[in-house]
Amino acid sequence: MIAPAYAVALAVGLPLIGCLAVWLLDKSPNWREAATIITGVILLALSVTVFAAVGEGQRPGYVLFDVIDGLPIAFQAEPLGAMFGVIASGLWLVNSIYSIGYMRGGNEKHQTRFYMCFMVAIAAAMGVAYAANLFTLFIFYEILTLSTFPLVTHKGDDNARRGGRVYLGLLLATSIGLFLPAIVWTYAIAETTDFAVGGILSSHREAVAPIAGVLLALYAFGIGKAALMPIHSWLPNAMVAPTPVSAFLHAVAVVKAGVFCILKVAVYVFGIDLIQGSSAADVFMWIAAGSILLASIIAMNQDNLKARLAYSTVSQLSYVTLGAMLATSMGVMGGATQIAAHALGKITLFMCAGAIYVAHHKTLVSELRGMGRIMPFTFAAFFIGSLSIIGLPPMAGSWPKFFLMLGAAEAGERLIIVVLMISSILNVVYLLSIPVQAFLKARPGEPHAFEGGWYDGPRYDAGDAAPARPPRTAIAEAPLFCLVPIGITAAGALVLFFLMDPLYDYLTPLMAGGSS
């Protein structure tokens, strides 16, 4: 078995080798897709190796090289990063399988370029997951932005270019204008960017105290991928991308990298105790709470399915920021587990949206009435994913909300508990209504049921002969390559509910800010 330290390095480098293989196999689509899947399987095995080693108390790492003295490109796995690595690599493999069905079913152009950019993006995500310091984190954070830009603009039309400009412009402006200065300022105070248990700034309280609010603001808004309002418009604009890209942005890498960075900065740069003592944390706690509710209200008014899911993501991501700003042990646990639970639920919803488009070219919620009769598997999976996002047992998404409520109680923030409860109600309205109408409502122009039979005209009297019942609508699902991944992630959202206890134990060092 490969040593965990080498597994960390290979997890970052392997997708780049896979990218080269995809390019060389451009003229052989079957082999090109095979190279993608093989890379995904090996990458998942590497991340599981690292995950297991961290669970045993190891902190495997690898120093690539020093850019300048004291600023190395270095990797080291800890519980949060190891969990993110498994989520990103596992869902990337599932999403890659789904992409084959979607790209071929939709006869999409430039498929080789698509898979190559996917490879570079997952390499960047793994670099973010295993970064040992802020310097390395920033480099791979930027690579992730640049490598996903061609994916967002893949369709090449005016809408794609417009959405891509917003995506690239806003993420680069916030990272270079806010995130980078925050890192430089941190280095000036602590003389290091290496992540440390308890926070690298915790031993410099006197220097940090006067500027803690400003520094926290630079990180909170500079990490634009976390989509904290008002730094969120790039995410809805990015929905011009093909659905596999949307799933990748929302569940696999980009937004997950953003909230992962927020939580990692909170735990390993500031430290929970330092954030607790900062009045600025209360401000950002309420900004996160406001984002949760406002984005949910906007989602309710979106008829475009992907736009509705995009604003749902803005809301759900803010749960992680909220957990970090609560700065309590259960708040941090709620934020960390939300990364995993939301990933499974949201990728299921986006892949369902893509399946609907591939099979029937429908993109609007108002067009989905009665569609459950011809796509029962897809809408059943959508129902399961919705339950997880809402937070209803026995789905994985119920645990993060429970932990966050406990964290709010620890912090004495009872109004935050109310916010979380209202959020769940809003989730029911804008998510659960979709599969309910798909299964229980008749499609426009379709015969509907009365007490005595089926009829599409005026209601008849009980003594009249009932008209003949029309034949059942034929099932017309998306290609199998789309359906299998949807089934895997929907099942994962259920299975994770029962695996939350071992995951809780695995992430416990985050709550203590220290080692297991």
C-alpha positions, 0 to 999 in steps of 0.5 A: 500500500502506498504511504499516506504522505505520497498519497497526499502528493499523488492526489494533487498530481494524478489528475494532471496526468489524467488531463494529459491522457484525455488530450492524447485520446481526443480522437477516441471518445471511449478511451478518453472517457475510460481514462477519466473514470480510471483517474477518478477511481485511483484518485478516490482510492488515494483520498481514502488512504489519506482519510484512513491515515488521518483517522488513525491520528497521523497527519501525512504531509508532503513539501513540494518546494520552497517558493521563497524561504518560509513560503513553501508549496506544502500539503498536510492532511488533517480531519477537515481536509481529509473529509473534503478530499474524500467528498471531492474525489468521490463525487467527482468520480460520480459526476464524471460518469454522469457527464458521459451520459449528459455530454453524449445525450446532449451531443455537446461540443468540445468534450475533450476540452470539457474533460481536461478542464474537469481534471485540472479543476479536481487537481486544484480542489485536492490542493485546496483540501490538503494545503498545509498553509495559507500560501498553498491554499491561495495558489490552488484556490486561484487555479480552481477559479481559472480552470473552471472558467472554461467550464462555465463558458462551455456553451460559447453563446452570449449568455455563457460569455456574460455569465463567465465574465461575472464569474471570473471577474468577481472571484478574482477581484475578491481573492486578489483584492481581499483574500490575498491582503488578509494572508499578507497581513496574517503573515506580517503578524504571525510570521508564518502562514502554516495552519496550526492547531488552535489558530496561528493568530491565537498567540498574537492576541494583542496585535490582532485585537484592534484589527480583528474585525477588519481581518475577519471581513477580508477573509469572509468576503475575500473567499468569494467562493463561499458566496456570502451575500452580497458576494454571491452573484457569480453563482447564479450567473454561472448556471449558464454552464452545462449541468455537470458543471453546475453540479461540480460548482455546487457540490464537488469543488468550487463552493465547497472549497469556499466554505471549506476555506472559511471553516479552515481559516476560522479553526486554524488561523484565528482559532475558535477562542479568538473568534468568540472574543471578537464582536465582529463575529456577531456581525458576520453571524447575522450576515450569514443568517440574513443570507440564509433567509434572503437567498431562500426567499429569492429561490422561491420566486425562481421558475428556472430550476437551476436558478432555484437550486443556485439560490438554494446553494447560497442559502445552504452554504451560509450554514457553514459560515454561520457555524464558524462565526458561532465559534462554539464546538457544536457550531463548528461541527455543524458547519463541517458536517454541512459540507458533506451532507449538502454535497450529497443532497445538492449534487443529486438535485442538480443531476436530476435537473440535468436528467430532465433537460437531457430527456425532455429539454425542460428547464422551468419548474412550471413545466414539471407538473406531472413529469413524475409519471414519465420520469419516476426514478429521477423525481423520486431521487429529487424528492430524497435530495430535497428531504436532505437539504430540508433537514428531515430525518432519516436524511444526512442533512438533518444532522448539521441543522441539529448541530447548528441549533445546539451550537446556537444554544451554546452561544446563547443565540436563540434567534439563530435557532428561529432562523434555522427553523424558518429556513427549513420551512422555506426549503419545504416550499421551494424544493418539496413542491417540485416532486409533489407537483411532478407526482400528484398533478396532471400534466397540462392537457392530460386526462385527470381523475374523478371519482368514477374514472378518468376524463379530460372533459366536463364532469359526468354524472354518476349514472352516466357511463364512465369514459375509458381510462387512457393508457398509462404514460410511457416512462422516458428517463434519461440515459443510464449513465445519468441515472446510475450516479443519481441513484448513488448520490441519493442513496448516499444522502440516506446512508450518511445519516446512519454514518454520522456518529463515526464522522462526528468522532472523526471531526472531533479534533476540530471542536477541540481545536486540537489533536484527537 
